[in-house]
Amino acid sequence: MDWRRILGWAALASVVGELVSAFFIEFPPGAIVFAALFLGAWWWLRRGGIGPVILIGVLSAIELLGLFFYAREDADDWIIQIAFLVLGAVGVIAAIAVLRERRSAA
């Protein structure tokens, strides 16, 4: 399985999710900054190296941890937050898998 490619797709999906959520949350600049960070990490990931893998993993972990503090008022909130939960989990798992593959190859 190509974990690096999965990590890249998770980062791009997070960019789209953050940009869409910016229209519906109380503090849109936060979502826009996260989208920019994910986009920059995705771009950096295409160039290679381990830095972007760690950055995407950390950003995904922050997404996961932040979900515990968001209000869930209706079904839309649950659907959106479950989607971000899945994206965050995929990002963290893929980042760990890439790091493990790199470590075992060394």
C-alpha positions, 0 to 999 in steps of 0.5 A, spaced: 500 500 500 502 506 498 501 510 504 505 516 502 499 517 496 494 516 501 497 521 506 497 526 500 490 525 498 488 525 506 491 532 506 488 535 500 481 532 502 482 536 509 484 542 505 477 542 501 474 540 508 477 546 512 475 551 506 468 549 506 467 549 513 470 556 514 463 558 511 459 555 517 464 556 523 464 562 528 472 563 527 473 562 519 480 564 519 482 558 523 479 554 518 483 558 513 490 557 516 489 550 517 487 549 510 493 553 508 498 549 512 495 542 509 496 545 502 503 547 504 504 540 507 501 537 501 505 541 496 512 539 500 510 532 501 510 532 493 518 534 493 519 528 498 522 528 505 520 526 512 518 533 514 511 534 511 509 527 513 510 529 520 507 536 519 501 532 516 500 527 522 501 533 527 495 537 523 491 531 523 492 529 530 490 536 532 484 535 528 482 529 531 483 532 538 479 538 537 473 534 535 472 533 542 471 540 543 466 542 538 458 543 539 454 538 536 447 541 535 444 537 529 445 532 524 449 536 520 454 537 525 455 530 526 456 528 519 461 534 518 465 532 524 465 524 523 467 526 516 473 530 519 474 524 524 475 519 519 480 524 515 484 525 521 484 518 523 487 516 516 492 522 516 495 520 523 495 512 520 498 514 514 503 518 517 505 513 522 505 508 516 510 512 512 514 513 518 515 506 520 516 504 512 522 509 512 525 506 519 524 499 516 528 501 510 534 504 513 
